[in-house]
Structure formats: structure tokens, C-alpha cells
């Protein structure tokens, strides 16, 4: 059963949930719209915000 995102106020609005049954956690993500400068076509990329495991939400570590 997918978690209710309203129970986690730290999760930004507009995020969605994807269940990972193999590792037993929920991915929290948002779709980011990008436009290819050469073709002008629109693409949506899934950007992970964090995850929920055992009822605990954690943000993704920044990649810098």
C-alpha cells in the first residue's frame, strides 16, 4: 500500500510515489520537463527527491 504523502510535510508538493518491491521502499520523485534545444521536443525526466522506508522519509544525498 502506497503511503499518504500528506503525512510527510517535508516532501515538496507535486511529488509522486513509486514502490520498489525488491528493496522494500518507496521512491519519492517529481517529473522535470526538459526541452531538447536541437529538436525542440519535450521530455520528462524523473528526479528523485527521497525515499520512504519503514515509515521514515529521507532526502536523497546531493551529488556535488
N, CA, C and O atoms as a GROMACS GRO file, in nm:
protein
  256
    1UNK      N    1   0.084  -0.117   0.000
    1UNK     CA    2   0.000   0.000   0.000
    1UNK      C    3   0.089   0.125   0.000
    1UNK      O    4   0.182   0.136   0.080
    2UNK      N    5   0.060   0.217  -0.090
    2UNK     CA    6   0.140   0.340  -0.102
    2UNK      C    7   0.113   0.432   0.017
    2UNK      O    8  -0.001   0.441   0.064
    3UNK      N    9   0.217   0.500   0.065
    3UNK     CA   10   0.198   0.591   0.179
    3UNK      C   11   0.126   0.718   0.139
    3UNK      O   12   0.128   0.759   0.022
    4UNK      N   13   0.062   0.781   0.236
    4UNK     CA   14  -0.006   0.908   0.216
    4UNK      C   15   0.098   1.018   0.230
    4UNK      O   16   0.152   1.039   0.339
    5UNK      N   17   0.128   1.090   0.121
    5UNK     CA   18   0.232   1.191   0.124
    5UNK      C   19   0.197   1.311   0.212
    5UNK      O   20   0.287   1.384   0.253
    6UNK      N   21   0.069   1.331   0.242
    6UNK     CA   22   0.032   1.443   0.329
    6UNK      C   23   0.078   1.418   0.473
    6UNK      O   24   0.082   1.512   0.553
    7UNK      N   25   0.112   1.296   0.507
    7UNK     CA   26   0.162   1.264   0.641
    7UNK      C   27   0.309   1.305   0.656
    7UNK      O   28   0.363   1.300   0.766
    8UNK      N   29   0.372   1.345   0.547
    8UNK     CA   30   0.514   1.385   0.548
    8UNK      C   31   0.522   1.530   0.499
    8UNK      O   32   0.535   1.553   0.379
    9UNK      N   33   0.516   1.629   0.589
    9UNK     CA   34   0.513   1.770   0.546
    9UNK      C   35   0.643   1.816   0.480
    9UNK      O   36   0.643   1.918   0.411
   10UNK      N   37   0.753   1.746   0.500
   10UNK     CA   38   0.880   1.786   0.440
   10UNK      C   39   0.890   1.753   0.291
   10UNK      O   40   0.978   1.803   0.222
   11UNK      N   41   0.800   1.669   0.241
   11UNK     CA   42   0.800   1.634   0.099
   11UNK      C   43   0.738   1.748   0.020
   11UNK      O   44   0.626   1.791   0.051
   12UNK      N   45   0.807   1.799  -0.083
   12UNK     CA   46   0.753   1.911  -0.162
   12UNK      C   47   0.624   1.873  -0.236
   12UNK      O   48   0.602   1.756  -0.268
   13UNK      N   49   0.541   1.972  -0.261
   13UNK     CA   50   0.417   1.949  -0.335
   13UNK      C   51   0.448   1.907  -0.478
   13UNK      O   52   0.550   1.946  -0.534
   14UNK      N   53   0.361   1.828  -0.535
   14UNK     CA   54   0.377   1.786  -0.673
   14UNK      C   55   0.458   1.659  -0.690
   14UNK      O   56   0.485   1.618  -0.803
   15UNK      N   57   0.498   1.597  -0.582
   15UNK     CA   58   0.576   1.473  -0.591
   15UNK      C   59   0.485   1.352  -0.607
   15UNK      O   60   0.367   1.357  -0.571
   16UNK      N   61   0.541   1.246  -0.660
   16UNK     CA   62   0.469   1.120  -0.679
   16UNK      C   63   0.544   1.008  -0.610
   16UNK      O   64   0.657   1.025  -0.563
   17UNK      N   65   0.478   0.891  -0.604
   17UNK     CA   66   0.535   0.776  -0.533
   17UNK      C   67   0.548   0.659  -0.629
   17UNK      O   68   0.460   0.634  -0.711
   18UNK      N   69   0.659   0.587  -0.616
   18UNK     CA   70   0.681   0.465  -0.692
   18UNK      C   71   0.731   0.359  -0.593
   18UNK      O   72   0.827   0.383  -0.520
   19UNK      N   73   0.665   0.242  -0.592
   19UNK     CA   74   0.704   0.136  -0.499
   19UNK      C   75   0.813   0.050  -0.559
   19UNK      O   76   0.803   0.007  -0.674
   20UNK      N   77   0.917   0.023  -0.481
   20UNK     CA   78   1.023  -0.069  -0.520
   20UNK      C   79   1.007  -0.193  -0.433
   20UNK      O   80   1.048  -0.194  -0.317
   21UNK      N   81   0.948  -0.299  -0.490
   21UNK     CA   82   0.919  -0.419  -0.413
   21UNK      C   83   1.043  -0.503  -0.385
   21UNK      O   84   1.046  -0.578  -0.287
   22UNK      N   85   1.146  -0.491  -0.468
   22UNK     CA   86   1.267  -0.570  -0.448
   22UNK      C   87   1.341  -0.525  -0.322
   22UNK      O   88   1.382  -0.608  -0.241
   23UNK      N   89   1.357  -0.392  -0.305
   23UNK     CA   90   1.431  -0.340  -0.190
   23UNK      C   91   1.339  -0.290  -0.080
   23UNK      O   92   1.386  -0.238   0.022
   24UNK      N   93   1.208  -0.304  -0.098
   24UNK     CA   94   1.108  -0.272   0.003
   24UNK      C   95   1.114  -0.126   0.050
   24UNK      O   96   1.126  -0.099   0.170
   25UNK      N   97   1.104  -0.032  -0.045
   25UNK     CA   98   1.095   0.110  -0.011
   25UNK      C   99   1.013   0.180  -0.118
   25UNK      O  100   0.982   0.123  -0.222
   26UNK      N  101   0.979   0.306  -0.090
   26UNK     CA  102   0.902   0.387  -0.184
   26UNK      C  103   0.989   0.502  -0.231
   26UNK      O  104   1.047   0.574  -0.150
   27UNK      N  105   0.999   0.520  -0.363
   27UNK     CA  106   1.074   0.630  -0.421
   27UNK      C  107   0.980   0.750  -0.431
   27UNK      O  108   0.868   0.738  -0.480
   28UNK      N  109   1.026   0.865  -0.384
   28UNK     CA  110   0.951   0.990  -0.396
   28UNK      C  111   1.020   1.070  -0.506
   28UNK      O  112   1.140   1.099  -0.497
   29UNK      N  113   0.945   1.107  -0.609
   29UNK     CA  114   1.005   1.174  -0.724
   29UNK      C  115   0.914   1.283  -0.777
   29UNK      O  116   0.796   1.290  -0.743
   30UNK      N  117   0.973   1.368  -0.862
   30UNK     CA  118   0.894   1.465  -0.936
   30UNK      C  119   0.938   1.460  -1.082
   30UNK      O  120   1.054   1.432  -1.112
   31UNK      N  121   0.847   1.488  -1.171
   31UNK     CA  122   0.877   1.491  -1.314
   31UNK      C  123   0.926   1.631  -1.351
   31UNK      O  124   0.859   1.730  -1.322
   32UNK      N  125   1.042   1.636  -1.414
   32UNK     CA  126   1.100   1.764  -1.456
   32UNK      C  127   1.093   1.771  -1.608
   32UNK      O  128   1.137   1.680  -1.678
   33UNK      N  129   1.036   1.880  -1.658
   33UNK     CA  130   1.018   1.899  -1.802
   33UNK      C  131   1.145   1.959  -1.860
   33UNK      O  132   1.193   2.062  -1.813
   34UNK      N  133   1.200   1.895  -1.963
   34UNK     CA  134   1.316   1.948  -2.034
   34UNK      C  135   1.284   1.956  -2.182
   34UNK      O  136   1.203   1.878  -2.234
   35UNK      N  137   1.346   2.050  -2.250
   35UNK     CA  138   1.326   2.067  -2.393
   35UNK      C  139   1.460   2.050  -2.462
   35UNK      O  140   1.557   2.117  -2.427
   36UNK      N  141   1.465   1.961  -2.561
   36UNK     CA  142   1.587   1.940  -2.638
   36UNK      C  143   1.610   2.062  -2.726
   36UNK      O  144   1.525   2.095  -2.808
   37UNK      N  145   1.723   2.131  -2.709
   37UNK     CA  146   1.745   2.254  -2.785
   37UNK      C  147   1.757   2.233  -2.936
   37UNK      O  148   1.726   2.324  -3.013
   38UNK      N  149   1.799   2.115  -2.978
   38UNK     CA  150   1.814   2.090  -3.123
   38UNK      C  151   1.683   2.057  -3.190
   38UNK      O  152   1.653   2.109  -3.298
   39UNK      N  153   1.603   1.970  -3.127
   39UNK     CA  154   1.478   1.926  -3.190
   39UNK      C  155   1.357   2.003  -3.141
   39UNK      O  156   1.255   2.009  -3.209
   40UNK      N  157   1.367   2.062  -3.022
   40UNK     CA  158   1.253   2.134  -2.965
   40UNK      C  159   1.151   2.042  -2.901
   40UNK      O  160   1.045   2.088  -2.860
   41UNK      N  161   1.182   1.912  -2.892
   41UNK     CA  162   1.088   1.816  -2.833
   41UNK      C  163   1.096   1.820  -2.680
   41UNK      O  164   1.202   1.842  -2.621
   42UNK      N  165   0.980   1.799  -2.619
   42UNK     CA  166   0.970   1.799  -2.473
   42UNK      C  167   0.989   1.659  -2.419
   42UNK      O  168   0.935   1.562  -2.472
   43UNK      N  169   1.069   1.649  -2.311
   43UNK     CA  170   1.093   1.523  -2.243
   43UNK      C  171   1.069   1.544  -2.095
   43UNK      O  172   1.096   1.652  -2.041
   44UNK      N  173   1.018   1.442  -2.029
   44UNK     CA  174   1.002   1.447  -1.884
   44UNK      C  175   1.103   1.351  -1.822
   44UNK      O  176   1.112   1.235  -1.860
   45UNK      N  177   1.178   1.403  -1.727
   45UNK     CA  178   1.279   1.324  -1.657
   45UNK      C  179   1.235   1.308  -1.512
   45UNK      O  180   1.192   1.404  -1.450
   46UNK      N  181   1.247   1.187  -1.460
   46UNK     CA  182   1.210   1.159  -1.322
   46UNK      C  183   1.327   1.196  -1.231
   46UNK      O  184   1.435   1.138  -1.241
   47UNK      N  185   1.305   1.293  -1.143
   47UNK     CA  186   1.408   1.338  -1.049
   47UNK      C  187   1.371   1.291  -0.909
   47UNK      O  188   1.267   1.330  -0.855
   48UNK      N  189   1.455   1.207  -0.849
   48UNK     CA  190   1.428   1.152  -0.717
   48UNK      C  191   1.449   1.258  -0.610
   48UNK      O  192   1.553   1.324  -0.606
   49UNK      N  193   1.350   1.273  -0.523
   49UNK     CA  194   1.357   1.368  -0.412
   49UNK      C  195   1.404   1.296  -0.286
   49UNK      O  196   1.483   1.350  -0.209
   50UNK      N  197   1.355   1.175  -0.265
   50UNK     CA  198   1.391   1.098  -0.146
   50UNK      C  199   1.325   0.963  -0.148
   50UNK      O  200   1.278   0.916  -0.252
   51UNK      N  201   1.322   0.899  -0.031
   51UNK     CA  202   1.260   0.768  -0.022
   51UNK      C  203   1.196   0.750   0.115
   51UNK      O  204   1.233   0.816   0.212
   52UNK      N  205   1.099   0.659   0.121
   52UNK     CA  206   1.034   0.622   0.246
   52UNK      C  207   1.059   0.474   0.267
   52UNK      O  208   1.023   0.391   0.184
   53UNK      N  209   1.121   0.442   0.379
   53UNK     CA  210   1.146   0.302   0.416
   53UNK      C  211   1.110   0.286   0.562
   53UNK      O  212   1.156   0.362   0.647
   54UNK      N  213   1.028   0.187   0.590
   54UNK     CA  214   0.979   0.161   0.726
   54UNK      C  215   0.912   0.284   0.788
   54UNK      O  216   0.924   0.307   0.908
   55UNK      N  217   0.841   0.362   0.706
   55UNK     CA  218   0.769   0.478   0.754
   55UNK      C  219   0.853   0.601   0.778
   55UNK      O  220   0.802   0.701   0.830
   56UNK      N  221   0.981   0.598   0.741
   56UNK     CA  222   1.072   0.711   0.764
   56UNK      C  223   1.114   0.770   0.630
   56UNK      O  224   1.164   0.699   0.543
   57UNK      N  225   1.091   0.901   0.614
   57UNK     CA  226   1.130   0.970   0.491
   57UNK      C  227   1.271   1.023   0.504
   57UNK      O  228   1.306   1.082   0.607
   58UNK      N  229   1.353   1.003   0.400
   58UNK     CA  230   1.487   1.061   0.396
   58UNK      C  231   1.508   1.123   0.258
   58UNK      O  232   1.471   1.066   0.155
   59UNK      N  233   1.570   1.242   0.258
   59UNK     CA  234   1.603   1.308   0.132
   59UNK      C  235   1.721   1.238   0.066
   59UNK      O  236   1.802   1.173   0.133
   60UNK      N  237   1.731   1.250  -0.066
   60UNK     CA  238   1.844   1.198  -0.140
   60UNK      C  239   1.965   1.284  -0.109
   60UNK      O  240   1.953   1.405  -0.094
   61UNK      N  241   2.082   1.222  -0.098
   61UNK     CA  242   2.204   1.298  -0.075
   61UNK      C  243   2.237   1.376  -0.202
   61UNK      O  244   2.231   1.320  -0.312
   62UNK      N  245   2.272   1.504  -0.188
   62UNK     CA  246   2.306   1.584  -0.308
   62UNK      C  247   2.432   1.533  -0.376
   62UNK      O  248   2.524   1.486  -0.310
   63UNK      N  249   2.434   1.543  -0.508
   63UNK     CA  250   2.551   1.499  -0.586
   63UNK      C  251   2.628   1.624  -0.626
   63UNK      O  252   2.591   1.692  -0.722
   64UNK      N  253   2.734   1.653  -0.556
   64UNK     CA  254   2.816   1.770  -0.586
   64UNK      C  255   2.959   1.730  -0.601
   64UNK      O  256   3.045   1.815  -0.628
   0.00000   0.00000   0.00000
